[in-house]
């Protein structure tokens, strides 16, 4: 009877070593691989999100820069054309109001031009 119990224990031991040990070892490798894949996937998704945010910020900055330059040059050309179409030769002293109107228009356009020029040179945090 003791001999049968010992043979059963030895048989179970051999089966464990032959079958179950390799099964559990492979199962452990699979679980470790799944955990590693999860960590790698999390890292990749985090990097993707950071790159997407950086790209959107850069595109937003470029769009803002383009808009500021268009606005700057439109104000510059309005100011320049206002100066070019002003005819001072035909204005006589009695028509001082006409000169004041030309000067006021020129001053207003110069002010808008200068404000746009300063805002372009300042960093975005100081606007």
N, CA, C and O atoms as CSV, one atom per row, in Angstrom:
chain,resi,resn,atom,element,x,y,z
A,1,UNK,N,N,0.817,-1.184,0.000
A,1,UNK,CA,C,0.000,0.000,0.000
A,1,UNK,C,C,0.878,1.272,0.000
A,1,UNK,O,O,0.626,2.201,-0.768
A,2,UNK,N,N,1.880,1.304,0.844
A,2,UNK,CA,C,2.773,2.460,0.893
A,2,UNK,C,C,3.517,2.571,-0.438
A,2,UNK,O,O,3.813,3.665,-0.919
A,3,UNK,N,N,3.796,1.454,-0.992
A,3,UNK,CA,C,4.488,1.447,-2.272
A,3,UNK,C,C,3.626,2.077,-3.366
A,3,UNK,O,O,4.155,2.780,-4.227
A,4,UNK,N,N,2.361,1.851,-3.352
A,4,UNK,CA,C,1.435,2.424,-4.346
A,4,UNK,C,C,1.339,3.929,-4.148
A,4,UNK,O,O,1.317,4.686,-5.118
A,5,UNK,N,N,1.281,4.357,-2.916
A,5,UNK,CA,C,1.213,5.794,-2.614
A,5,UNK,C,C,2.501,6.470,-3.076
A,5,UNK,O,O,2.461,7.551,-3.663
A,6,UNK,N,N,3.636,5.838,-2.815
A,6,UNK,CA,C,4.903,6.428,-3.242
A,6,UNK,C,C,5.008,6.453,-4.766
A,6,UNK,O,O,5.490,7.429,-5.342
A,7,UNK,N,N,4.569,5.409,-5.399
A,7,UNK,CA,C,4.582,5.392,-6.871
A,7,UNK,C,C,3.638,6.459,-7.430
A,7,UNK,O,O,3.943,7.078,-8.449
A,8,UNK,N,N,2.520,6.674,-6.786
A,8,UNK,CA,C,1.572,7.717,-7.227
A,8,UNK,C,C,2.195,9.107,-7.072
A,8,UNK,O,O,2.065,9.974,-7.936
A,9,UNK,N,N,2.866,9.280,-5.951
A,9,UNK,CA,C,3.513,10.592,-5.719
A,9,UNK,C,C,4.622,10.808,-6.740
A,9,UNK,O,O,4.757,11.906,-7.278
A,10,UNK,N,N,5.402,9.796,-7.010
A,10,UNK,CA,C,6.476,9.896,-7.994
A,10,UNK,C,C,5.880,10.151,-9.375
A,10,UNK,O,O,6.398,10.969,-10.135
A,11,UNK,N,N,4.792,9.453,-9.702
A,11,UNK,CA,C,4.134,9.656,-10.995
A,11,UNK,C,C,3.606,11.085,-11.131
A,11,UNK,O,O,3.771,11.719,-12.173
A,12,UNK,N,N,2.982,11.578,-10.087
A,12,UNK,CA,C,2.489,12.968,-10.113
A,12,UNK,C,C,3.645,13.969,-10.227
A,12,UNK,O,O,3.547,14.990,-10.907
A,13,UNK,N,N,4.719,13.645,-9.551
A,13,UNK,CA,C,5.902,14.502,-9.644
A,13,UNK,C,C,6.467,14.534,-11.051
A,13,UNK,O,O,6.820,15.598,-11.560
A,14,UNK,N,N,6.551,13.393,-11.669
A,14,UNK,CA,C,7.076,13.307,-13.032
A,14,UNK,C,C,6.134,14.023,-14.006
A,14,UNK,O,O,6.585,14.755,-14.887
A,15,UNK,N,N,4.801,13.803,-13.838
A,15,UNK,CA,C,3.829,14.503,-14.696
A,15,UNK,C,C,3.939,16.019,-14.520
A,15,UNK,O,O,3.887,16.779,-15.487
A,16,UNK,N,N,4.090,16.434,-13.271
A,16,UNK,CA,C,4.233,17.879,-13.025
A,16,UNK,C,C,5.452,18.419,-13.734
A,16,UNK,O,O,5.385,19.434,-14.426
A,17,UNK,N,N,6.577,17.730,-13.557
A,17,UNK,CA,C,7.809,18.193,-14.180
A,17,UNK,C,C,7.721,18.120,-15.696
A,17,UNK,O,O,8.250,18.996,-16.380
A,18,UNK,N,N,7.085,17.129,-16.226
A,18,UNK,CA,C,7.027,16.939,-17.675
A,18,UNK,C,C,6.008,17.868,-18.326
A,18,UNK,O,O,6.296,18.464,-19.364
A,19,UNK,N,N,4.830,17.999,-17.737
A,19,UNK,CA,C,3.752,18.736,-18.402
A,19,UNK,C,C,3.479,20.108,-17.798
A,19,UNK,O,O,3.542,21.129,-18.483
A,20,UNK,N,N,3.184,20.112,-16.545
A,20,UNK,CA,C,2.711,21.340,-15.930
A,20,UNK,C,C,3.791,22.404,-15.775
A,20,UNK,O,O,3.511,23.597,-15.886
A,21,UNK,N,N,5.001,21.981,-15.524
A,21,UNK,CA,C,6.082,22.961,-15.346
A,21,UNK,C,C,6.285,23.764,-16.635
A,21,UNK,O,O,6.345,24.992,-16.581
A,22,UNK,N,N,6.388,23.115,-17.764
A,22,UNK,CA,C,6.564,23.848,-19.016
A,22,UNK,C,C,5.317,24.674,-19.356
A,22,UNK,O,O,5.423,25.767,-19.913
A,23,UNK,N,N,4.122,24.136,-19.011
A,23,UNK,CA,C,2.878,24.874,-19.257
A,23,UNK,C,C,2.872,26.177,-18.463
A,23,UNK,O,O,2.618,27.243,-19.023
A,24,UNK,N,N,3.148,26.097,-17.177
A,24,UNK,CA,C,3.125,27.296,-16.339
A,24,UNK,C,C,4.268,28.251,-16.686
A,24,UNK,O,O,4.114,29.467,-16.575
A,25,UNK,N,N,5.378,27.722,-17.094
A,25,UNK,CA,C,6.498,28.571,-17.516
A,25,UNK,C,C,6.108,29.370,-18.763
A,25,UNK,O,O,6.355,30.574,-18.834
A,26,UNK,N,N,5.496,28.697,-19.746
A,26,UNK,CA,C,5.055,29.381,-20.975
A,26,UNK,C,C,3.942,30.386,-20.661
A,26,UNK,O,O,3.911,31.480,-21.223
A,27,UNK,N,N,3.037,30.010,-19.766
A,27,UNK,CA,C,1.955,30.905,-19.364
A,27,UNK,C,C,2.534,32.161,-18.711
A,27,UNK,O,O,2.063,33.270,-18.967
A,28,UNK,N,N,3.535,31.991,-17.883
A,28,UNK,CA,C,4.194,33.132,-17.232
A,28,UNK,C,C,4.846,34.058,-18.254
A,28,UNK,O,O,4.769,35.280,-18.125
A,29,UNK,N,N,5.493,33.472,-19.277
A,29,UNK,CA,C,6.098,34.286,-20.338
A,29,UNK,C,C,5.036,35.085,-21.089
A,29,UNK,O,O,5.229,36.262,-21.396
A,30,UNK,N,N,3.911,34.429,-21.379
A,30,UNK,CA,C,2.820,35.116,-22.090
A,30,UNK,C,C,2.264,36.283,-21.281
A,30,UNK,O,O,2.009,37.354,-21.833
A,31,UNK,N,N,2.077,36.087,-19.997
A,31,UNK,CA,C,1.567,37.163,-19.137
A,31,UNK,C,C,2.574,38.308,-19.081
A,31,UNK,O,O,2.179,39.473,-19.145
A,32,UNK,N,N,3.858,38.004,-18.965
A,32,UNK,CA,C,4.890,39.047,-18.941
A,32,UNK,C,C,4.919,39.809,-20.267
A,32,UNK,O,O,5.087,41.028,-20.283
A,33,UNK,N,N,4.755,39.086,-21.375
A,33,UNK,CA,C,4.740,39.738,-22.689
A,33,UNK,C,C,3.548,40.675,-22.813
A,33,UNK,O,O,3.688,41.783,-23.331
A,34,UNK,N,N,2.380,40.250,-22.346
A,34,UNK,CA,C,1.185,41.099,-22.393
A,34,UNK,C,C,1.375,42.369,-21.564
A,34,UNK,O,O,0.974,43.456,-21.977
A,35,UNK,N,N,1.986,42.220,-20.399
A,35,UNK,CA,C,2.261,43.403,-19.570
A,35,UNK,C,C,3.220,44.352,-20.286
A,35,UNK,O,O,3.017,45.566,-20.275
A,36,UNK,N,N,4.266,43.802,-20.908
A,36,UNK,CA,C,5.229,44.635,-21.646
A,36,UNK,C,C,4.552,45.343,-22.815
A,36,UNK,O,O,4.797,46.525,-23.057
A,37,UNK,N,N,3.708,44.623,-23.534
A,37,UNK,CA,C,2.991,45.235,-24.661
A,37,UNK,C,C,2.095,46.357,-24.166
A,37,UNK,O,O,1.994,47.400,-24.812
A,38,UNK,N,N,1.447,46.157,-23.030
A,38,UNK,CA,C,0.597,47.210,-22.454
A,38,UNK,C,C,1.391,48.463,-22.120
A,38,UNK,O,O,0.950,49.578,-22.395
A,39,UNK,N,N,2.577,48.273,-21.519
A,39,UNK,CA,C,3.428,49.425,-21.177
A,39,UNK,C,C,3.915,50.136,-22.435
A,39,UNK,O,O,3.923,51.365,-22.498
A,40,UNK,N,N,4.317,49.362,-23.430
A,40,UNK,CA,C,4.804,49.957,-24.685
A,40,UNK,C,C,3.679,50.713,-25.385
A,40,UNK,O,O,3.895,51.811,-25.898
A,41,UNK,N,N,2.486,50.135,-25.410
A,41,UNK,CA,C,1.342,50.795,-26.040
A,41,UNK,C,C,1.017,52.108,-25.326
A,41,UNK,O,O,0.742,53.116,-25.976
A,42,UNK,N,N,1.047,52.096,-24.010
A,42,UNK,CA,C,0.791,53.321,-23.245
A,42,UNK,C,C,1.829,54.389,-23.580
A,42,UNK,O,O,1.481,55.555,-23.768
A,43,UNK,N,N,3.094,53.999,-23.657
A,43,UNK,CA,C,4.172,54.941,-23.987
A,43,UNK,C,C,3.986,55.509,-25.398
A,43,UNK,O,O,4.134,56.712,-25.611
A,44,UNK,N,N,3.665,54.644,-26.351
A,44,UNK,CA,C,3.482,55.090,-27.737
A,44,UNK,C,C,2.313,56.062,-27.835
A,44,UNK,O,O,2.421,57.089,-28.505
A,45,UNK,N,N,1.209,55.757,-27.183
A,45,UNK,CA,C,0.035,56.641,-27.217
A,45,UNK,C,C,0.349,57.983,-26.564
A,45,UNK,O,O,-0.111,59.022,-27.039
A,46,UNK,N,N,1.117,57.973,-25.493
A,46,UNK,CA,C,1.506,59.220,-24.826
A,46,UNK,C,C,2.368,60.084,-25.750
A,46,UNK,O,O,2.170,61.295,-25.847
A,47,UNK,N,N,3.315,59.452,-26.418
A,47,UNK,CA,C,4.187,60.187,-27.349
A,47,UNK,C,C,3.374,60.721,-28.524
A,47,UNK,O,O,3.600,61.848,-28.964
A,48,UNK,N,N,2.431,59.931,-29.040
A,48,UNK,CA,C,1.566,60.391,-30.131
A,48,UNK,C,C,0.778,61.627,-29.715
A,48,UNK,O,O,0.667,62.587,-30.477
A,49,UNK,N,N,0.231,61.598,-28.500
A,49,UNK,CA,C,-0.548,62.728,-28.003
A,49,UNK,C,C,0.331,63.977,-27.872
A,49,UNK,O,O,-0.093,65.080,-28.218
A,50,UNK,N,N,1.546,63.796,-27.377
A,50,UNK,CA,C,2.459,64.930,-27.233
A,50,UNK,C,C,2.827,65.510,-28.596
A,50,UNK,O,O,2.860,66.729,-28.762
A,51,UNK,N,N,3.102,64.651,-29.566
A,51,UNK,CA,C,3.446,65.120,-30.906
A,51,UNK,C,C,2.268,65.827,-31.568
A,51,UNK,O,O,2.446,66.848,-32.232
A,52,UNK,N,N,1.075,65.290,-31.388
A,52,UNK,CA,C,-0.117,65.918,-31.950
A,52,UNK,C,C,-0.316,67.307,-31.344
A,52,UNK,O,O,-0.605,68.264,-32.063
A,53,UNK,N,N,-0.160,67.418,-30.022
A,53,UNK,CA,C,-0.298,68.708,-29.357
A,53,UNK,C,C,0.753,69.700,-29.859
A,53,UNK,O,O,0.444,70.863,-30.118
A,54,UNK,N,N,1.991,69.233,-29.994
A,54,UNK,CA,C,3.064,70.112,-30.469
A,54,UNK,C,C,2.802,70.564,-31.899
A,54,UNK,O,O,3.032,71.726,-32.232
A,55,UNK,N,N,2.326,69.664,-32.741
A,55,UNK,CA,C,2.026,70.015,-34.128
A,55,UNK,C,C,0.884,71.022,-34.201
A,55,UNK,O,O,0.960,71.993,-34.953
A,56,UNK,N,N,-0.176,70.798,-33.423
A,56,UNK,CA,C,-1.301,71.731,-33.425
A,56,UNK,C,C,-0.872,73.099,-32.915
A,56,UNK,O,O,-1.306,74.122,-33.443
A,57,UNK,N,N,-0.022,73.126,-31.891
A,57,UNK,CA,C,0.464,74.406,-31.361
A,57,UNK,C,C,1.297,75.134,-32.414
A,57,UNK,O,O,1.173,76.348,-32.580
A,58,UNK,N,N,2.141,74.392,-33.122
A,58,UNK,CA,C,2.974,75.003,-34.159
A,58,UNK,C,C,2.115,75.526,-35.308
A,58,UNK,O,O,2.345,76.627,-35.808
A,59,UNK,N,N,1.127,74.738,-35.723
A,59,UNK,CA,C,0.236,75.189,-36.806
A,59,UNK,C,C,-0.573,76.403,-36.377
A,59,UNK,O,O,-0.788,77.320,-37.170
A,60,UNK,N,N,-1.018,76.414,-35.140
A,60,UNK,CA,C,-1.767,77.559,-34.621
A,60,UNK,C,C,-0.885,78.804,-34.605
A,60,UNK,O,O,-1.324,79.893,-34.975
A,61,UNK,N,N,0.357,78.632,-34.174
A,61,UNK,CA,C,1.286,79.758,-34.148
A,61,UNK,C,C,1.546,80.273,-35.562
A,61,UNK,O,O,1.575,81.483,-35.789
A,62,UNK,N,N,1.736,79.355,-36.512
A,62,UNK,CA,C,1.979,79.760,-37.903
A,62,UNK,C,C,0.776,80.498,-38.473
A,62,UNK,O,O,0.942,81.487,-39.187
A,63,UNK,N,N,-0.424,80.039,-38.171
A,63,UNK,CA,C,-1.633,80.711,-38.657
A,63,UNK,C,C,-1.741,82.111,-38.054
A,63,UNK,O,O,-2.103,83.067,-38.740
A,64,UNK,N,N,-1.425,82.219,-36.771
A,64,UNK,CA,C,-1.462,83.524,-36.109
A,64,UNK,C,C,-0.392,84.449,-36.692
A,64,UNK,O,O,-0.639,85.637,-36.904
A,65,UNK,N,N,0.772,83.910,-36.945
A,65,UNK,CA,C,1.853,84.689,-37.535
A,65,UNK,C,C,1.465,85.170,-38.938
A,65,UNK,O,O,1.697,86.328,-39.286
A,66,UNK,N,N,0.883,84.291,-39.728
A,66,UNK,CA,C,0.444,84.653,-41.084
A,66,UNK,C,C,-0.621,85.741,-41.031
A,66,UNK,O,O,-0.574,86.703,-41.798
A,67,UNK,N,N,-1.572,85.588,-40.129
A,67,UNK,CA,C,-2.633,86.586,-39.987
A,67,UNK,C,C,-2.064,87.944,-39.572
A,67,UNK,O,O,-2.490,88.985,-40.073
A,68,UNK,N,N,-1.103,87.921,-38.656
A,68,UNK,CA,C,-0.488,89.178,-38.199
A,68,UNK,C,C,0.278,89.850,-39.340
A,68,UNK,O,O,0.226,91.072,-39.479
A,69,UNK,N,N,0.979,89.074,-40.149
A,69,UNK,CA,C,1.720,89.656,-41.273
A,69,UNK,C,C,0.784,90.227,-42.332
A,69,UNK,O,O,1.048,91.297,-42.881
A,70,UNK,N,N,-0.298,89.527,-42.619
A,70,UNK,CA,C,-1.276,90.043,-43.586
A,70,UNK,C,C,-1.870,91.343,-43.069
A,70,UNK,O,O,-2.003,92.314,-43.815
A,71,UNK,N,N,-2.225,91.358,-41.797
A,71,UNK,CA,C,-2.790,92.574,-41.203
A,71,UNK,C,C,-1.767,93.713,-41.222
A,71,UNK,O,O,-2.110,94.857,-41.520
A,72,UNK,N,N,-0.533,93.398,-40.906
A,72,UNK,CA,C,0.533,94.403,-40.900
A,72,UNK,C,C,0.707,95.026,-42.290
A,72,UNK,O,O,0.719,96.249,-42.430
A,73,UNK,N,N,0.840,94.182,-43.304
A,73,UNK,CA,C,1.062,94.715,-44.646
A,73,UNK,C,C,-0.163,95.420,-45.212
A,73,UNK,O,O,-0.024,96.363,-45.990
A,74,UNK,N,N,-1.348,94.984,-44.838
A,74,UNK,CA,C,-2.536,95.706,-45.315
A,74,UNK,C,C,-2.590,97.101,-44.694
A,74,UNK,O,O,-2.934,98.069,-45.373
A,75,UNK,N,N,-2.256,97.209,-43.418
A,75,UNK,CA,C,-2.224,98.538,-42.780
A,75,UNK,C,C,-1.084,99.392,-43.357
A,75,UNK,O,O,-1.242,100.599,-43.540
A,76,UNK,N,N,0.043,98.769,-43.638
A,76,UNK,CA,C,1.159,99.498,-44.218
A,76,UNK,C,C,0.788,100.061,-45.588
A,76,UNK,O,O,1.060,101.227,-45.870
A,77,UNK,N,N,0.176,99.251,-46.432
A,77,UNK,CA,C,-0.175,99.724,-47.774
A,77,UNK,C,C,-1.318,100.737,-47.741
A,77,UNK,O,O,-1.374,101.629,-48.587
A,78,UNK,N,N,-2.220,100.611,-46.786
A,78,UNK,CA,C,-3.247,101.648,-46.637
A,78,UNK,C,C,-2.602,102.973,-46.231
A,78,UNK,O,O,-2.961,104.033,-46.745
A,79,UNK,N,N,-1.654,102.900,-45.312
A,79,UNK,CA,C,-0.956,104.104,-44.866
A,79,UNK,C,C,-0.151,104.703,-46.013
A,79,UNK,O,O,-0.197,105.910,-46.247
A,80,UNK,N,N,0.577,103.867,-46.716
A,80,UNK,CA,C,1.407,104.335,-47.822
A,80,UNK,C,C,0.560,104.923,-48.947
A,80,UNK,O,O,0.907,105.967,-49.501
A,81,UNK,N,N,-0.538,104.269,-49.286
A,81,UNK,CA,C,-1.378,104.802,-50.362
A,81,UNK,C,C,-2.051,106.104,-49.934
A,81,UNK,O,O,-2.260,106.988,-50.765
A,82,UNK,N,N,-2.395,106.237,-48.648
A,82,UNK,CA,C,-2.978,107.488,-48.166
A,82,UNK,C,C,-1.973,108.625,-48.292
A,82,UNK,O,O,-2.341,109.749,-48.634
A,83,UNK,N,N,-0.712,108.336,-48.017
A,83,UNK,CA,C,0.319,109.367,-48.164
A,83,UNK,C,C,0.553,109.715,-49.636
A,83,UNK,O,O,0.810,110.872,-49.970
A,84,UNK,N,N,0.464,108.733,-50.496
A,84,UNK,CA,C,0.738,108.968,-51.911
A,84,UNK,C,C,-0.394,109.723,-52.612
A,84,UNK,O,O,-0.146,110.465,-53.562
A,85,UNK,N,N,-1.629,109.538,-52.150
A,85,UNK,CA,C,-2.723,110.230,-52.838
A,85,UNK,C,C,-2.993,111.615,-52.261
A,85,UNK,O,O,-3.809,112.364,-52.798
A,86,UNK,N,N,-2.315,111.957,-51.175
A,86,UNK,CA,C,-2.506,113.289,-50.586
A,86,UNK,C,C,-1.832,114.327,-51.494
A,86,UNK,O,O,-0.634,114.247,-51.766
A,87,UNK,N,N,-2.622,115.295,-51.952
A,87,UNK,CA,C,-2.103,116.357,-52.824
A,87,UNK,C,C,-2.039,117.652,-52.019
A,87,UNK,O,O,-3.059,118.268,-51.712
A,88,UNK,N,N,-0.822,118.042,-51.691
A,88,UNK,CA,C,-0.635,119.263,-50.915
A,88,UNK,C,C,-0.428,120.480,-51.814
A,88,UNK,O,O,-0.569,121.616,-51.363
A,89,UNK,N,N,-0.105,120.254,-53.046
A,89,UNK,CA,C,0.229,121.366,-53.933
A,89,UNK,C,C,-0.975,122.257,-54.206
A,89,UNK,O,O,-0.818,123.470,-54.344
A,90,UNK,N,N,-2.157,121.692,-54.286
A,90,UNK,CA,C,-3.340,122.492,-54.635
A,90,UNK,C,C,-4.067,123.052,-53.424
A,90,UNK,O,O,-5.060,123.763,-53.576
A,91,UNK,N,N,-3.591,122.745,-52.233
A,91,UNK,CA,C,-4.252,123.238,-51.030
A,91,UNK,C,C,-3.662,124.605,-50.692
A,91,UNK,O,O,-2.449,124.768,-50.565
A,92,UNK,N,N,-4.537,125.554,-50.555
A,92,UNK,CA,C,-4.081,126.908,-50.201
A,92,UNK,C,C,-4.283,127.127,-48.706
A,92,UNK,O,O,-4.917,126.322,-48.025
A,93,UNK,N,N,-3.743,128.211,-48.219
A,93,UNK,CA,C,-3.769,128.480,-46.800
A,93,UNK,C,C,-5.203,128.593,-46.273
A,93,UNK,O,O,-5.475,128.225,-45.130
A,94,UNK,N,N,-6.086,129.084,-47.076
A,94,UNK,CA,C,-7.471,129.261,-46.641
A,94,UNK,C,C,-8.171,127.912,-46.451
A,94,UNK,O,O,-9.180,127.824,-45.752
A,95,UNK,N,N,-7.651,126.904,-47.052
A,95,UNK,CA,C,-8.271,125.568,-46.952
A,95,UNK,C,C,-7.564,124.727,-45.878
A,95,UNK,O,O,-7.263,123.552,-46.088
A,96,UNK,N,N,-7.311,125.346,-44.746
A,96,UNK,CA,C,-6.584,124.683,-43.658
A,96,UNK,C,C,-7.335,123.456,-43.144
A,96,UNK,O,O,-6.723,122.498,-42.671
A,97,UNK,N,N,-8.669,123.494,-43.241
A,97,UNK,CA,C,-9.464,122.337,-42.807
A,97,UNK,C,C,-9.137,121.101,-43.649
A,97,UNK,O,O,-9.093,119.981,-43.141
A,98,UNK,N,N,-8.913,121.326,-44.930
A,98,UNK,CA,C,-8.568,120.204,-45.805
A,98,UNK,C,C,-7.217,119.613,-45.395
A,98,UNK,O,O,-7.044,118.394,-45.389
A,99,UNK,N,N,-6.259,120.482,-45.050
A,99,UNK,CA,C,-4.959,119.994,-44.579
A,99,UNK,C,C,-5.094,119.232,-43.257
A,99,UNK,O,O,-4.454,118.201,-43.049
A,100,UNK,N,N,-5.942,119.762,-42.367
A,100,UNK,CA,C,-6.170,119.062,-41.096
A,100,UNK,C,C,-6.767,117.677,-41.330
A,100,UNK,O,O,-6.379,116.719,-40.662
A,101,UNK,N,N,-7.697,117.559,-42.262
A,101,UNK,CA,C,-8.295,116.257,-42.583
A,101,UNK,C,C,-7.257,115.288,-43.118
A,101,UNK,O,O,-7.229,114.119,-42.732
A,102,UNK,N,N,-6.401,115.780,-44.012
A,102,UNK,CA,C,-5.334,114.927,-44.561
A,102,UNK,C,C,-4.383,114.494,-43.446
A,102,UNK,O,O,-3.992,113.330,-43.360
A,103,UNK,N,N,-4.019,115.460,-42.592
A,103,UNK,CA,C,-3.115,115.135,-41.488
A,103,UNK,C,C,-3.749,114.152,-40.509
A,103,UNK,O,O,-3.082,113.222,-40.056
A,104,UNK,N,N,-5.009,114.338,-40.179
A,104,UNK,CA,C,-5.688,113.428,-39.247
A,104,UNK,C,C,-5.784,112.009,-39.817
A,104,UNK,O,O,-5.562,111.027,-39.109
A,105,UNK,N,N,-6.118,111.921,-41.106
A,105,UNK,CA,C,-6.177,110.605,-41.759
A,105,UNK,C,C,-4.805,109.954,-41.751
A,105,UNK,O,O,-4.670,108.768,-41.449
A,106,UNK,N,N,-3.793,110.736,-42.084
A,106,UNK,CA,C,-2.424,110.213,-42.094
A,106,UNK,C,C,-1.990,109.789,-40.700
A,106,UNK,O,O,-1.379,108.733,-40.533
A,107,UNK,N,N,-2.303,110.609,-39.691
A,107,UNK,CA,C,-1.927,110.264,-38.312
A,107,UNK,C,C,-2.625,108.989,-37.844
A,107,UNK,O,O,-2.006,108.147,-37.194
A,108,UNK,N,N,-3.897,108.845,-38.166
A,108,UNK,CA,C,-4.648,107.652,-37.752
A,108,UNK,C,C,-4.076,106.406,-38.409
A,108,UNK,O,O,-3.896,105.382,-37.751
A,109,UNK,N,N,-3.788,106.487,-39.702
A,109,UNK,CA,C,-3.225,105.329,-40.405
A,109,UNK,C,C,-1.805,105.017,-39.914
A,109,UNK,O,O,-1.425,103.852,-39.794
A,110,UNK,N,N,-1.024,106.072,-39.631
A,110,UNK,CA,C,0.326,105.871,-39.096
A,110,UNK,C,C,0.262,105.191,-37.741
A,110,UNK,O,O,1.058,104.297,-37.452
A,111,UNK,N,N,-0.684,105.611,-36.909
A,111,UNK,CA,C,-0.851,105.001,-35.592
A,111,UNK,C,C,-1.206,103.517,-35.724
A,111,UNK,O,O,-0.624,102.681,-35.034
A,112,UNK,N,N,-2.155,103.185,-36.603
A,112,UNK,CA,C,-2.538,101.786,-36.800
A,112,UNK,C,C,-1.356,100.971,-37.323
A,112,UNK,O,O,-1.143,99.828,-36.917
A,113,UNK,N,N,-0.599,101.576,-38.224
A,113,UNK,CA,C,0.579,100.892,-38.774
A,113,UNK,C,C,1.604,100.642,-37.671
A,113,UNK,O,O,2.135,99.537,-37.559
A,114,UNK,N,N,1.887,101.661,-36.854
A,114,UNK,CA,C,2.879,101.524,-35.793
A,114,UNK,C,C,2.445,100.521,-34.736
A,114,UNK,O,O,3.270,99.751,-34.244
A,115,UNK,N,N,1.165,100.514,-34.378
A,115,UNK,CA,C,0.667,99.550,-33.399
A,115,UNK,C,C,0.843,98.129,-33.930
A,115,UNK,O,O,1.270,97.244,-33.188
A,116,UNK,N,N,0.523,97.899,-35.193
A,116,UNK,CA,C,0.672,96.566,-35.783
A,116,UNK,C,C,2.148,96.182,-35.819
A,116,UNK,O,O,2.492,95.027,-35.570
A,117,UNK,N,N,3.026,97.142,-36.127
A,117,UNK,CA,C,4.465,96.874,-36.191
A,117,UNK,C,C,4.986,96.451,-34.825
A,117,UNK,O,O,5.767,95.504,-34.729
A,118,UNK,N,N,4.567,97.137,-33.769
A,118,UNK,CA,C,5.021,96.807,-32.408
A,118,UNK,C,C,4.474,95.452,-31.994
A,118,UNK,O,O,5.197,94.664,-31.384
A,119,UNK,N,N,3.208,95.155,-32.309
A,119,UNK,CA,C,2.634,93.882,-31.870
A,119,UNK,C,C,3.258,92.702,-32.581
A,119,UNK,O,O,3.271,91.601,-32.030
A,120,UNK,N,N,3.778,92.888,-33.792
A,120,UNK,CA,C,4.459,91.803,-34.483
A,120,UNK,C,C,5.798,91.519,-33.831
A,120,UNK,O,O,6.191,90.357,-33.721
A,121,UNK,N,N,6.510,92.552,-33.396
A,121,UNK,CA,C,7.844,92.363,-32.815
A,121,UNK,C,C,7.792,91.786,-31.407
A,121,UNK,O,O,8.748,91.143,-30.973
A,122,UNK,N,N,6.671,92.005,-30.670
A,122,UNK,CA,C,6.591,91.497,-29.312
A,122,UNK,C,C,6.331,89.999,-29.303
A,122,UNK,O,O,5.619,89.493,-30.170
A,123,UNK,N,N,6.896,89.281,-28.335
A,123,UNK,CA,C,6.575,87.857,-28.216
A,123,UNK,C,C,5.091,87.684,-27.875
A,123,UNK,O,O,4.448,88.609,-27.379
A,124,UNK,N,N,4.565,86.506,-28.143
A,124,UNK,CA,C,3.136,86.246,-27.954
A,124,UNK,C,C,2.715,86.441,-26.507
A,124,UNK,O,O,1.570,86.824,-26.267
A,125,UNK,N,N,3.581,86.196,-25.532
A,125,UNK,CA,C,3.216,86.313,-24.125
A,125,UNK,C,C,3.049,87.770,-23.693
A,125,UNK,O,O,2.414,88.026,-22.670
A,126,UNK,N,N,3.599,88.730,-24.438
A,126,UNK,CA,C,3.515,90.134,-24.067
A,126,UNK,C,C,2.381,90.867,-24.754
A,126,UNK,O,O,2.167,92.049,-24.488
A,127,UNK,N,N,1.649,90.199,-25.631
A,127,UNK,CA,C,0.550,90.878,-26.342
A,127,UNK,C,C,-0.656,90.995,-25.483
A,127,UNK,O,O,-1.673,91.538,-25.916
